[in-house]
Amino acid sequence: MEEVAISVRDLKKFFRVPQSKKRGLSNRIKSYIGLGNYRVNKVINGISFDVINGECFGILGPNGCGKSTLLMMLAGVLYPDEGTITISGKVVPLLNLGAGLQNDLSAEDNVFQYGALLGIPDPQLKDRFDAIFEYAELQGYEKLQLKNYSHGMRVRLAFSVAMEVNHEILLLDEVLSVGDIAFKSKSKEKILEICNSGSTVVIVSHSASTITDVCDRAMFLKGGKIGMIGDPQEVVEAYTVSMEEYPGPGDILRSKKRRKKKILNT
């Protein structure tokens, strides 16, 4: 039998969304103790699935469908309101790539500080120091303060350090969107290398090509529910059809903005 690395059963996560526009002290107190006027947003509403040990599992869906919330629950950052999550192995979450980088420090110092935040030992970072900057295509910029780095340089450095993490289960939230086209291609190859090494990888992405190129299986979420789990290509196709038929609130908003922009430009 295949060993299960992550088992999720009847998972639910709800958020209270305040509805009252009154900002008085009494209303704030009522809201704080749960007596205010609010609606319940069922971000994750009773989902169950397994991730097999050693597979690369993709999660996609429209904005607001619960992808990142689910990943944060798998990482232990958020707790479920109902249901269970069982994980077998050491989890390394990369949910906000580059969080913790310090502008006033040099890139060199940031490598060691960011590496420490990710749990990478100093000796490993010292051994891999030149390789980190070579991979990030930043040789010669080691002593430069990070505030003088462009956004692309920052994310390439953060990604290069993050890929040095020792992991059994890796949780990735849109990390393959970093850098230019060439670096995106290189980072995708790196994730494939990690997947082929036997690690379990869970990737949240808006990119259909990332899901089909990298993942062994995939799942799409919509309205807090599972739309489909299975072959990545089939899941992407089902998700695409679903969004064409029933666009989510984020997609409707983007469509309205595009129409408004088109009208203004005519």
N, C-alpha and C positions, 0 to 999 in steps of 0.2 A: 504493500500500500504506500501511496505517496504521503510524505510527511507534511503536515500543515504548519506553516509558519505563523499565519495570522488567521484567527477564526472570529468572525463577527456574527452575533446572533440577536435578531430583533432590536437593532440599535435605534435609539431615538434621541434627538436633541432639539429642544424647543427654546426659543428666545422670546422674551416679552418685549413688545414694541409699544412704548407710551403713545397714547392717542390725545391726551389733554394738552391744550396749548397754554394753559395757565401755568405760571412759573412761581406762584407764591410758595412760602415756606411750608404751609400745610400740605399743599399738593406734592411737594418734593418728599416730605416725610411719608405721605401715603404711598407714593410710588416706590420709595425705598423699602417699605415693609410689605409691599405687594398688594396694597389696597387701592392703588390708583387705577385710572381708566387706561386699559391697554388691550392689545390683541396678541394672541399667541401665534408666532411664526414657526411652523413645523419644518425646520431646516432639514433634518434627517428624520424620517418617519417610518421606522420599522423595517430596516434593511438587514439582510443576512447574506454573507458570502465568505468564502475561504480563499486565502492566497497560499499556494503550494510552495514549499521550501525550494529555493533556487530559481523560481520563475520571476519574470519581469511582468508586473501587473499594472495596466494603465487605467486611469480614471478620467473620463471627460464628461462634459456637460455644459449647459449655458451658465452665464453669470447668475449667482444666487441659488444654484441648485444644491449646494452643500458640499462641493468637492473639498475645498480647503478646510471646512469645519470637520469633515470626516478625517482628513489627514491629521489635523490637530488632535483629534480624539485618539487616533492610532499612536500619536507621539506622546500622549499623556498630558498635553497642554490644556485640553478641555476634557471634562468628564461627561459621560452620557447621562441623560435623565432617566433612561430605561435601557435595558439590554446589556449585553456583555461583549467584551473584547478580550480575547486570549491570544497572547503573543509568546512564541517560543524562540528566543534569541535576543541578542543585543540590538536595540533600535537606535539608529542615528538619523535624526530628522534634519533635513535642510529645507526649512520652511520659508526663510526670508534671507536669501543669499546676500552676504555682505553685512548683515546686521551685527554691529559690534566693531566695525572698522572705525578708526579714529583719524579725523582729518589732520590733526596737528602732529601726528606721528609719521615717521618715514614709512615707506612701503615695507622696508626690511623689518622694522619694529612691528608693523601690523601683521606680518606673516606669523610672527611668534605669538602675538596677542590673540589674533583670530584663531590660530591653531589651538591655543590653550582653551579657548571657549568651546571649540569643537572636540576637545579631549585628545588632541594629538600630542604625543610626548615631544619635548624639546629636542632630544637626540635625533628623532626621526625627521623633524623639520630641518635640523642642521644638515643631515645627510642629503635631504632632498631639496635644499635651498636653491641651488642653481637650476635644478630641473623644474621647480615651481615657476621661476621667472622665465625660463626658456619656454615652457608650455604656454604661459600667459603672454608670450611675445613682448616681454618688458625688460629684457636685458639692458643694463645701463641706466635704469630708472629706479634701482633699489634704494638709493639714498634720498630720493625726492619725496617731499611731504605729500601725503595723500590728497590734501586740498588742492594740489596742483595737477592731480590726475583728472582725466576726462571720465565721464560715466562709463564708457566702454572699457577703459583701462581698469577701473575699480572692479567691475564685475568679472573681468577676465582674471584678475588677481584673486578675487574671492573664490571663484570656481576652481582655480588651480590648487588653492590651499584645501578647499573642501574635498577634493578628490583624493587627498592623502589620508582621509579618515579610515580607520580600521572598523569594519562594519560586518554584521551578519545580515541585518535588515536595514535597508536604506530607503528613507522616505523623501521624495523630491517633489517640490512644488514649483513648476514652471522654470526649472533651472536651465532647460535647453533653449530658453529664449534670450540668453545672454550673448552679447557681442554682435559682430557683423556676420554676414552669411558664411564666410570662411571659418570663423571661430565656432559658429553654431554647428557646422558640419563636423568639426574636430571634436566638439563636446559631445555630439551624438555618438561618435565612434568610441569615446571614452566610456559613456554609459553602456554601450554594447559590450565593451571589454569587461566592465564590472559585472554585467548580467551573465556573461559567458564564464566568469570565474567561479560561479556557484552561489553568489550572494543573492538574497531575495531583494527585489527592488519594486517599490510602488511609486508610480509616476502620475502626478496630476498635471494635465496639459490641455490647452485649447487647440493644440496643433494635431490635426488628423494624421499628418505624415509622421510625426513623432510616435504616435500610438501604433501605427501600422509598421513602421520601420524598426522599432525597438522592442515592442511588447510581445510576450507569448500569449497573453489573454488580456481582455479589456472589459470594462464595464462603463455604461453611461448612466448618469443620474439625471433625473428631471422631477422637479417638484418634491424633492425629498425621498423619492422612490427609485428603485432600480428599473431602468428601461430595458436593459439587456446585458447579459454576461456571455462572453464566448470568444470566438476568433476575432482578432482586432479589426480586420477588414470588414467583416460582417457587422460588427458593433458600430464602426464608423458609418457604414452605409445606413444602418437602422437609425442611428442618431441624426444623420443628415436629413433623412426623410421625416423624422419626428419633428425636427426644428422647422422644416418647410411647412408642415401641416399645422403645428401648434407652437409658434414662436414664444419663447419665454419673455418675461417683463424686460430683461436687459436687452434682448434682441429687438423688441418692439421700440424701445427708447432709442436705440441706435438707428433703427430704420426711420423714425420720425426726424432725428437729427439730420440724416442724410437727405431726406425729402426737403426739409427746411433750408439746408445749405444749397440744394439744387435750385430751389425757388429764388433764393437771394441772388444766385449767380446768373439767373436768366433775365 
